Amino acid sequence: MRIPPRILSVTALAAALLIGGPATVSATAAPAPSAATVSAGFSAAAVGDICYSDLPPQAYDTLELIEQGGPFPYEQDGTVFQNREGILPSQSTGYYHEYTVITPGSSTRGARRIVTGEEYQEDYYTADHYASFDLIDYAC
């Protein structure tokens, strides 16, 4: 599982994600950013947060595959997520990547995904094919 770095201050992370400011390192450990911090300036209904323990079981499998570098069940897994919906914080092309969270009983990829952010190693879960996202909170 990817756990976001704990040494970045929440303020620095918010500045870097939201306005492209530089991230500075804090001398003490800071808690992981909350969805409110990461999603400031975005639709509150669109970006929330979800406790790691509340994810569907198949999401744990996907996160483990991401950590291991694959192999992934679908060729689209690991491809660049374009953020065309504009719900996630704006980043340069190639920052986000998407991975399928298998939906039991579905004959297709289904609607569930994990979208990862590279630099800050944030992980988002969507159960509705990018209509909304939840930042995964690994602390709960």
C-alpha positions in Angstrom: 0.0 0.0 0.0 1.2 3.5 -0.7 1.2 5.7 2.4 1.4 9.4 1.7 4.6 11.0 3.1 4.1 12.1 6.7 6.8 14.7 6.8 5.2 17.2 4.4 3.3 19.9 6.3 -0.4 20.1 5.4 0.1 23.8 4.4 2.9 23.0 2.1 1.0 20.2 0.5 -2.1 22.3 0.0 0.0 25.1 -1.6 1.8 22.6 -3.9 -1.4 20.8 -5.0 -3.7 23.8 -5.3 -1.5 26.6 -6.6 1.6 24.9 -7.7 3.8 26.3 -4.9 6.9 24.6 -3.7 6.6 21.9 -1.0 8.7 22.4 2.0 9.7 19.8 4.5 8.7 20.1 8.1 11.0 19.1 10.9 8.3 17.2 12.7 5.8 14.7 11.4 2.5 16.1 10.2 -0.7 14.2 9.7 -1.7 13.1 6.2 -3.6 15.7 4.4 -7.4 15.6 4.7 -9.7 15.7 1.8 -10.7 19.2 2.8 -7.1 20.3 2.5 -6.5 18.6 -0.8 -9.9 19.6 -2.3 -10.1 23.2 -1.2 -11.4 25.2 -4.2 -13.1 22.1 -5.6 -16.6 20.9 -5.3 -17.1 19.6 -1.7 -19.6 17.0 -3.1 -17.0 15.8 -5.6 -13.9 15.3 -3.4 -14.3 13.7 0.0 -12.3 11.3 2.0 -12.7 7.6 2.8 -11.0 5.6 5.5 -8.7 2.9 4.2 -10.7 0.4 6.3 -13.9 1.4 4.5 -12.7 0.6 1.0 -14.3 -2.4 -0.8 -12.1 -5.5 -0.5 -11.2 -5.4 -4.2 -9.6 -1.9 -3.7 -7.1 -3.5 -1.3 -6.1 -5.9 -4.1 -5.7 -3.0 -6.5 -3.6 -1.0 -4.0 -1.4 -4.1 -3.5 -0.9 -4.5 -7.2 0.0 -0.8 -7.5 2.6 -1.2 -4.8 4.0 -4.3 -6.5 4.0 -2.7 -10.0 1.5 -5.3 -11.4 0.6 -7.4 -13.2 -2.7 -5.6 -13.7 -5.9 -7.3 -14.9 -6.6 -4.7 -17.6 -4.3 -3.1 -20.2 -5.6 0.3 -19.3 -4.4 0.0 -15.7 -1.4 2.3 -15.0 -2.3 4.6 -17.9 -2.3 8.4 -17.4 -5.5 9.8 -16.0 -6.2 13.1 -17.7 -8.5 14.6 -15.0 -10.8 15.9 -17.8 -13.5 16.3 -15.3 -11.4 18.8 -13.4 -12.4 17.4 -10.0 -8.9 16.5 -8.7 -6.4 19.3 -8.1 -4.9 20.5 -11.4 -1.5 18.9 -12.2 0.6 18.5 -15.3 -0.3 15.7 -17.7 1.2 12.4 -16.5 0.8 13.2 -12.8 -2.2 11.0 -12.2 -2.6 7.3 -13.2 -5.7 5.1 -13.0 -6.2 1.5 -12.0 -9.3 -0.7 -12.1 -11.0 -1.8 -8.9 -12.7 -5.0 -10.0 -16.5 -5.1 -9.6 -17.7 -8.6 -8.8 -20.2 -9.8 -11.3 -19.4 -7.2 -13.9 -18.4 -8.3 -17.4 -16.6 -5.0 -18.0 -14.1 -3.0 -16.0 -17.0 -1.4 -14.1 -17.0 2.1 -12.7 -14.6 1.7 -9.7 -11.0 3.1 -9.9 -8.0 4.1 -7.9 -6.3 7.2 -9.2 -2.9 7.9 -7.9 -0.9 11.1 -7.7 2.8 10.6 -8.2 4.7 13.4 -6.4 2.7 13.4 -3.2 1.7 9.7 -3.5 -2.0 10.5 -2.8 -4.5 7.9 -3.7 -8.1 8.6 -4.7 -11.0 6.1 -4.9 -14.0 6.6 -7.2 -16.9 4.3 -7.3 -18.8 6.2 -10.0 -16.4 6.5 -12.9 -14.9 9.9 -12.0 -18.1 11.7 -11.0 -16.6 12.0 -7.5 -13.5 11.1 -5.7 -12.5 10.2 -2.1 -9.0 10.8 -0.9 -7.9 7.6 0.8 -7.1 8.2 4.5 -4.6 5.6 5.6 -4.7 6.8 9.2 -8.2 5.4 9.9 
